[in-house]
Amino acid sequence: MTQAQTLTFTNRTTSPFRYDIVGSFLRPAELKAAREKFANHEIDHDELKAVEDKCIKALVEKQAQAGLHAVTDGEFRRSWWHLDTVLGL
């Protein structure tokens, strides 16, 4: 390998690999607690949605700070990755 080839590789500023974000992110504790409160009728749907919105916004900001151009909501509004689909049948 020549020195020019080595410098080209070591000076790379972008990854040579492609990435995809697939599936759910782990739910934050705050969101888990809000879902439990909602299930126990301690908060209403609007209060749950407000917590979901806050957690989704924080996740999107974190992904943007990491340099991702395609971001996801982490599927934070879904209860289980497969259950929403099954219940919709």
Short mmCIF file of the C-alpha atoms (twelve columns), coordinates in Angstrom:
data_MODEL
# 
_entry.id   MODEL 
# 
loop_
_atom_site.group_PDB 
_atom_site.id 
_atom_site.type_symbol 
_atom_site.label_atom_id 
_atom_site.label_alt_id 
_atom_site.label_comp_id 
_atom_site.label_asym_id 
_atom_site.label_seq_id 
_atom_site.Cartn_x 
_atom_site.Cartn_y 
_atom_site.Cartn_z 
_atom_site.pdbx_PDB_model_num 
ATOM 1  C CA . MET A 1  0.000   0.000  0.000  1 
ATOM 2  C CA . THR A 2  1.362   3.416  -0.866 1 
ATOM 3  C CA . GLN A 3  1.508   6.343  1.537  1 
ATOM 4  C CA . ALA A 4  -1.247  8.134  -0.450 1 
ATOM 5  C CA . GLN A 5  -3.566  5.136  -0.043 1 
ATOM 6  C CA . THR A 6  -2.848  5.021  3.671  1 
ATOM 7  C CA . LEU A 7  -3.530  8.736  4.104  1 
ATOM 8  C CA . THR A 8  -6.780  8.460  2.151  1 
ATOM 9  C CA . PHE A 9  -8.011  5.756  4.483  1 
ATOM 10 C CA . THR A 10 -6.818  7.367  7.714  1 
ATOM 11 C CA . ASN A 11 -8.132  10.808 6.730  1 
ATOM 12 C CA . ARG A 12 -11.639 9.529  6.018  1 
ATOM 13 C CA . THR A 13 -14.284 11.779 7.584  1 
ATOM 14 C CA . THR A 14 -17.291 9.582  6.853  1 
ATOM 15 C CA . SER A 15 -17.923 5.972  7.621  1 
ATOM 16 C CA . PRO A 16 -17.530 3.552  4.728  1 
ATOM 17 C CA . PHE A 17 -20.357 1.528  6.258  1 
ATOM 18 C CA . ARG A 18 -24.071 2.024  5.870  1 
ATOM 19 C CA . TYR A 19 -26.324 1.946  8.908  1 
ATOM 20 C CA . ASP A 20 -30.029 1.498  9.492  1 
ATOM 21 C CA . ILE A 21 -32.046 2.032  12.635 1 
ATOM 22 C CA . VAL A 22 -34.532 -0.789 12.919 1 
ATOM 23 C CA . GLY A 23 -36.992 -1.493 15.691 1 
ATOM 24 C CA . SER A 24 -37.670 0.030  19.042 1 
ATOM 25 C CA . PHE A 25 -35.392 1.870  21.399 1 
ATOM 26 C CA . LEU A 26 -35.490 0.974  25.075 1 
ATOM 27 C CA . ARG A 27 -38.180 2.967  26.865 1 
ATOM 28 C CA . PRO A 28 -36.934 5.539  29.368 1 
ATOM 29 C CA . ALA A 29 -37.972 5.019  33.006 1 
ATOM 30 C CA . GLU A 30 -40.154 8.131  32.846 1 
ATOM 31 C CA . LEU A 31 -42.158 6.663  29.962 1 
ATOM 32 C CA . LYS A 32 -42.483 3.272  31.655 1 
ATOM 33 C CA . ALA A 33 -43.806 4.967  34.794 1 
ATOM 34 C CA . ALA A 34 -46.293 7.030  32.789 1 
ATOM 35 C CA . ARG A 35 -47.592 3.923  31.004 1 
ATOM 36 C CA . GLU A 36 -48.074 2.206  34.364 1 
ATOM 37 C CA . LYS A 37 -49.928 5.232  35.745 1 
ATOM 38 C CA . PHE A 38 -52.111 5.305  32.628 1 
ATOM 39 C CA . ALA A 39 -52.916 1.599  33.011 1 
ATOM 40 C CA . ASN A 40 -53.886 2.279  36.656 1 
ATOM 41 C CA . HIS A 41 -56.078 5.267  35.624 1 
ATOM 42 C CA . GLU A 42 -53.836 7.676  37.529 1 
ATOM 43 C CA . ILE A 43 -53.223 9.850  34.450 1 
ATOM 44 C CA . ASP A 44 -55.311 10.401 31.331 1 
ATOM 45 C CA . HIS A 45 -54.380 9.906  27.674 1 
ATOM 46 C CA . ASP A 46 -53.327 13.549 27.222 1 
ATOM 47 C CA . GLU A 47 -50.887 13.293 30.131 1 
ATOM 48 C CA . LEU A 48 -49.448 10.043 28.738 1 
ATOM 49 C CA . LYS A 49 -49.099 11.650 25.300 1 
ATOM 50 C CA . ALA A 50 -47.245 14.608 26.837 1 
ATOM 51 C CA . VAL A 51 -44.695 12.238 28.402 1 
ATOM 52 C CA . GLU A 52 -44.385 10.324 25.110 1 
ATOM 53 C CA . ASP A 53 -43.838 13.598 23.238 1 
ATOM 54 C CA . LYS A 54 -41.131 14.674 25.698 1 
ATOM 55 C CA . CYS A 55 -39.311 11.322 25.504 1 
ATOM 56 C CA . ILE A 56 -39.552 11.193 21.702 1 
ATOM 57 C CA . LYS A 57 -38.181 14.734 21.395 1 
ATOM 58 C CA . ALA A 58 -35.224 13.828 23.638 1 
ATOM 59 C CA . LEU A 59 -34.532 10.668 21.604 1 
ATOM 60 C CA . VAL A 60 -34.656 12.530 18.277 1 
ATOM 61 C CA . GLU A 61 -32.281 15.190 19.642 1 
ATOM 62 C CA . LYS A 62 -29.894 12.475 20.854 1 
ATOM 63 C CA . GLN A 63 -29.886 10.821 17.424 1 
ATOM 64 C CA . ALA A 64 -29.302 14.168 15.685 1 
ATOM 65 C CA . GLN A 65 -26.399 14.941 18.046 1 
ATOM 66 C CA . ALA A 66 -24.919 11.568 17.111 1 
ATOM 67 C CA . GLY A 67 -24.941 12.720 13.486 1 
ATOM 68 C CA . LEU A 68 -27.762 10.527 12.223 1 
ATOM 69 C CA . HIS A 69 -29.632 11.960 9.247  1 
ATOM 70 C CA . ALA A 70 -32.529 9.547  9.480  1 
ATOM 71 C CA . VAL A 71 -34.024 9.419  12.951 1 
ATOM 72 C CA . THR A 72 -36.816 7.443  14.580 1 
ATOM 73 C CA . ASP A 73 -39.322 8.021  17.344 1 
ATOM 74 C CA . GLY A 74 -38.107 4.763  18.873 1 
ATOM 75 C CA . GLU A 75 -41.625 3.385  18.600 1 
ATOM 76 C CA . PHE A 76 -42.280 4.938  22.009 1 
ATOM 77 C CA . ARG A 77 -46.033 5.100  21.380 1 
ATOM 78 C CA . ARG A 78 -46.274 1.348  20.817 1 
ATOM 79 C CA . SER A 79 -46.848 -1.026 23.678 1 
ATOM 80 C CA . TRP A 80 -45.161 -4.053 22.076 1 
ATOM 81 C CA . TRP A 81 -43.505 -4.234 18.653 1 
ATOM 82 C CA . HIS A 82 -45.872 -6.913 17.397 1 
ATOM 83 C CA . LEU A 83 -48.994 -6.449 19.501 1 
ATOM 84 C CA . ASP A 84 -50.266 -3.268 17.826 1 
ATOM 85 C CA . THR A 85 -50.226 -5.057 14.464 1 
ATOM 86 C CA . VAL A 86 -51.932 -8.176 15.804 1 
ATOM 87 C CA . LEU A 87 -54.638 -6.147 17.567 1 
ATOM 88 C CA . GLY A 88 -55.279 -4.245 14.327 1 
ATOM 89 C CA . LEU A 89 -56.214 -7.431 12.464 1 
# 
